[in-house]
Amino acid sequence: MFLAQRLLREDVVDRVLKRDMTALFGVRNIQELERLFIYLCYHTGGIFQAATCASELGSNAQTVNNHLDLLEQAHLVYRLNPYGLGGKQLLKPRQKVHLVDSAIRNAILMKSEQVLQDPPQMGMIVESTVLRHIIAYHLRRPFEACYWRQASKGKETGPEVDVVLRTPDQVVPFEVKYRESAALDAKGGLAVFCAAEQIERGYLITKADEDFGPSHLEGKATAFLKVPAHVFTFVTGVTEQTGFLAQTEGPSSW
């Protein structure tokens, strides 16, 4: 385990960050780029604020944004914009940043089996992994992956949906609750978003094996499907590998 992680860490840091990105993008300050990448490993899936990040890293916001652009071009991170409700005013454009591969995150931070006993870390890891599978599943189609957060006056946070998939013909929300009890909450982000946008189907990605099947909330027209994370990633991974999307025409099967 530790040997594999060390090799992966060396491959990403020494080859990709220090060698390839220098050659391709002409990065001058590799140390700042590396510190930013490590920072993102600790905060994957969180709301990203360049000013806060720059302050913690002893850099400046412009440099941080420039390096973040390069990391995205190198396919090391995903950036999610906030979902805009139709023609209404967009939320303040604060992006979420995810690493493209949770295994890279664990290798960089030298985390092994102990993360399995750490619910907050597992929540971040599973959310980023689910996002990766959603994006890979739809790469052959026009799509946008974003997130949604309800604006709340006087509050920094409100109900939230982790991933919202938007294609030309549909909008599908995914909420990741990787915990022992993942009840569908009428006041939670998934239910609130689906009611506001009149969404037909929403997905609640959970932990327990028994959390599988459709659910409904009283007075809500949306059909919610609970799916354990390991089942969701397995099914999407298999369909991607077998070229299901390349051979399928018409609307997405979501």
N, C-alpha and C positions, 0 to 999 in steps of 0.2 A: 504493500500500500504506500509506504513512505517513499520507496524507490520510484514508483510510478508517479507520485505527486511531484517529486523532485525533478524528474525528467520533464514533466509537463510544465512546471514552473520555469525551468531553464529554457524550454522551447518558446514559451510566451515572452518572458522577460528578455532573455539574451538574444534570441533570434528575431522575434517579431518586433518588440519595442525598440531594442537597441540597434539592431542591424537593418531589418527590412523597412521600418518606418523612417529611419534616417535616410536610407537610399531612395525610397519612393517619395517621401514628403519633405525631405530636407529638414527634419526636426533638429533644432540646435540644442535645446535643453532637455536631454533625455531624462535627467533626474526628476525634473518637474513632471514630465509625462508619466514616468513610472510612479511617482507619488500620487498623481491623480488616479491612475488605474487602481492602485491599492486602496485609495479612498473609496472608489466605486465598488470595490469588492466588499467593503464593510457596509456600504449603504445601498446595495443593489435593490431595485424596486422602490426606492424612496423618491420623494419629490426633490428635485435637484435645484439648488440655488447657487449660482456661480459665485456670488459675493461671499456667501457663507463658506463655501468650499475653499475659495481663495484665501480667506482669512485663516482658516485652519491649516492650510498648506504653506502659508507665508508667500503667496503669489499674488497675482492680480486677476480680476474677473475676465479681462480680455484674453489673457494667456490661457486661463482655464477653459473658456469657451472655444478657443482655437484648437486646443488639444483634444477637447471632447469631440469636435468635428472630425478630427483625424482618427480618433478611436472608432467612431461610427463608420467612417470610410473604410477602415481596416476590418470591419465586421467583427469587432470585439464587444460592442455595446449596441443596444436598441434604445431609441428614444421614443417615448409616447407623449403625444400632445394631448391636452384636455379636449374632451368631446364637446362640441358646440351644439346646443339645443336648437336645431333648425335655423331660423333666421334671427334668433335671439343673440344677444351679446355673448361672446365667448367668455369663459372664465379667464382670469388673469393667466396668461400663458406660461404656467409653471410646468415644466416637463418632468416626467418620470424617466429614470435611466435604469436599465437592466443590463447585466452582463449576458452575453449570448449563450454562455455555457456555465452552469453552476459548478461543474467539475473544475473549471479553470479557477473559479473563485476559491474553492476549497484547497486547491493546490497552492495558490498564491499565499493564502493565509495559513497553510499547513494544518488544515482541519481534517480529521479523519472520522472514525466512527462516533466520536463524542458529539458531533452535530446531530446525530439521530436522537439524542436525549435532550436537545435544546430546542424547545418549541418555537421561540422567536426566530432562530436561525433557520429551522426547517420551514417555517412559513415563508421566509424570503426565498429560500432555495426552490421550494415547490412552485411559488408564484412565477419566478423567472423561468423555470422549466416548462410550466404550462404555456407561458407566452411563447417560448421557443417553438413548441410543438404547433401552436395555433398558426404562427407565421410560416413555418415550414410546410404545413398542410395547405396553405393558400398561396404559395409562391408563384404558382402558374396562373393565377387570376389577379385582376386588379383588386386591391384591398387597401385598407388603412387600419392599423392597430392603434388604439388610443385608450384613454382611461376617462372615467367620469367622476366628478365630485360635486355634490350640491353646494352651491354658494350659501353660506350661513352668516347672517349679519352678527357681528360681535363674536364670532367663533372662527378659530383658525382651521378647523376641520368639520366636515359634515358627512352625511352618508356618501359612500364611495363604491364604485365598481372597478375592480382591478384591471380588467381588459374589456374593451368594447371593439368588436370586429365590425368594420363597416365595408360592405361591398356595394357594387352598383344596384343590387336588388334586395339587400336586407341589412339589418343591424342586429348583431347578436352579442349580448353581454355575458361575461364570465366572471363569477366571483369565486375566489379561492379561500376556503376556510379549512386549513389543514390542522384540525384539532379533534379532540375526542368527541366533542358534541358540536355538531354543525347544523343547528336548527335554522329553518327558513324563517326569517324575521320580516314581518309586514312593514316594520319601520327601517329595515336595513337598506343598504344602497341598491341591491339588486331589485328588490320589490319596488322601491321608490322610482328608480330609473325606468323600469319596465312600464309602470303606470303612467309616468309623465310622457313617455315616448310611444305608448301603445304598442309595446313589443310583444310578439306572439310567443317567443321562446327565450328562456334564459337558462344558463347553466350554473349550477353550484358544485364546484369541485371540492371534494371532501377527503377525509382520511380513511374512515372505517369501511370495511368490505360491505357491510349491510346497507350503507348509504348508496343505494342504487335504485333508480326508478323515478317516475314522474310525481310531482307534488303540485298542489294548488293552494292558494290563499283565498279565504272567503272574500267574495266581492271583487276578485281580480281575474281578468280574462287570460292572463299569461300562464302558459304551461312551463313549469320549472322542472328541469331534469337534474337530479342529484347523480353525480358520477364520482367514484373514488379516483384520486389522482393517478394511481398506478394503472387503473383500467383506461382512463382517458389518454394518458401518454402512450400506453401500449397500442391502443386502437389507431390513434393518429399516426404513430410511428410506422405501424404496419402498412397503413394505406399509402403513406408517403413512399415507403420503400418499394411497394409493388407497383407504383406508378398509377395509382387509382385516379388521381386528378388529371393526369395527362390524357387519360382515355375517356374521361367523363365530360359530357357537354351539358349545358343548361345550368340552372341555379345550383349553388353549393348545397351539399347534403346536410349542412348544419341545420 
